[in-house]
Amino acid sequence: MKAFPTTIENCTTYGKEGMDLRDYFASKIIAGFLANNKTDYYKNSPELMVKLAYEMADLMMKERSK
């Protein structure tokens, strides 16, 4: 599923272009981590920050499919 599907008329790639919704969710979560000055994920372990962001994004995708 795409976050920003293409809406070009008569285009065979309709709905196939754009950022994956999972990646969009993860990017928003990472932005929240970075905006929270009480969170040291980005300083101590960027790998942990990304792992947690995608775990949360996966939960969002699962909830969305209900």
Protein Blocks (a to p, Z undefined) as FASTA:
>chain_A
ZZbdcfbehiakgokaccdfklmmmmmmmmmmmmmmkbcklmmommlmmmmmmmmmmmmm
mmmmZZ
